[in-house]
Structures are given as C-alpha cells and as structure tokens.
Amino acid sequence: MDTTRILLYVLFGSIGTGYLVYGKRQQKGMALLAGAALVVSPYLISNTVLLLLVGIASMVVPFIFPV
C-alpha cells in the first residue's frame, strides 16, 4: 500500500461516516446510501484513480438527487 491510498481510505471513510450519521438522523435515504458506498468502496476498489472517481461521485450524488 502506498500513502495516497491510505489517505484516500481515511478521507472517504470519514466523509462516509458523516454522511451515514446525517442520513440516519435526517431520514435522508440517498445520503445514507452514499455514506455506505463511501465507507465500503475502499475495500472493494484497488485502483487509486477509480477509487478517487467513485468517491467523488458518491459525495456529489446526494446533492444531485436529494431523496
């Protein structure tokens, strides 16, 4: 593992945890799903660029589709 991937894991994991807490408290399903995707995606994606793209997309989706 390199430093970039570890930092991305920590960054997306912490943002995902924030989305999970927000989605649960505010009853926002899309934020809850995006938070789960941000927490789980680093474990499933091994390519750094793809991980970055999926993470950014997961952070933007709740603002585009606020359900």
DABEL-V807725 format. One line per field, one symbol per residue. burial: I if it has 9 or more other C-alpha atoms within 8 Angstrom, else O. A space follows every 50 residues. Layout:
burial=???
This chain:
burial=OOOOIIOIIOOIIIIIIIIIIIIIOOOIIIIIIIIIIIIOIIOOIOOIOI IIOIIOOIIOIIOOOOO
